[in-house]
Amino acid sequence: MTDDVDMPVPVPIPEPEPDDPEQPSIPETATESDLHEAVGARRPSASRDRRPENLDEPPPPKRAPSEADRDDDDDDGPRPDRRRLWFALAAATLVGGTIATFVLLGRSNSDQYEIVCTSDKIIAEQGRTFPPWGMRPMSGPEWKSIELPPNAECEHHETENPADLTTWFEDALEKRARTLLTGEVTKVDLAEQQLNQALLLLRAPAAKNKREVVARLLNDVVYWRASAKLREAATALADAAKQFDTAAGAGTELSHDGAAWANHIRKLADELHAGPQGVQHTFAPLPPIEHADRVAAPPGVALPVESSGSTHVEQPVAPPPDAGVPTGGVLL
């Protein structure tokens, strides 16, 4: 016994008459899509679910999601806030712009140079690079500050040319050294240090003439040191004459010619004071020193004294001639 099953009845497709040329022919291998196109019907969408032709076959199993699918699924999660990104970008731009501005201002400020006068110094300064404002003292042995006495003359200068700064500072060093080497010379060593510092600023070939001037001033330093040695010799002679006077007054066995030696030494001291020009008291100017009082020659002893003329006159002098150097006036 067979069950009644409603089977689909095939619809016969009329074949066109061969004599009708306008009727399109349907090939035997035509597909469903060709049929829809032939009758002008709408094609079914490709995305529409279709049932399998064989109803007895089970549907295909679902495949496991791949890594690409997982990455796509993650895109559906929370995304970073774009406002934070904009804030971070704006902050980085602001910081970068600030740094660039500081660099430009620092370079501009570092091109500023000054000669600054304080109460006791002359200082060469340069603008700071960071922070980009204010000034700082120049570094290096050639830029060591110049000592000044109270109320000394000093002139302030500003420039953007480092060559001008070098010229001004070297002139200040030379001027201070000249001051120390004239009048009553009290700081020969300091003058020598300042002149050697000036030579460090005059290393360029174009400064050859200025270097020669500074070299002559250094020779003056040698001259004053030789004069100091001469002064020390005169002081030593005066001390020796004083000791001979003491021995002669004590009446020792060798004191019979003590007074003669004292007079001879004083004569040598007078010749040192007179110098090569034969002018009395022409020692080179040196710092004044305190002179010890000498013992006067015994009464009635004639002491040789040279006058300014060519004749030699012996006359008694109560106080012996001072072998020291006067504290005022012009010295040898």
Beta strands, then each sheet from edge to edge (+ up, - down):
strand 1: 113-117
strand 2: 121-127
strand 3: 135-137
strand 4: 146-147
strand 5: 157-159
strand 6: 303-306
strand 7: 312-315
sheet 1: 3+ 2- 1+ 5-
sheet 2: 3+ 2- 4+
sheet 3: 6+ 7-
end
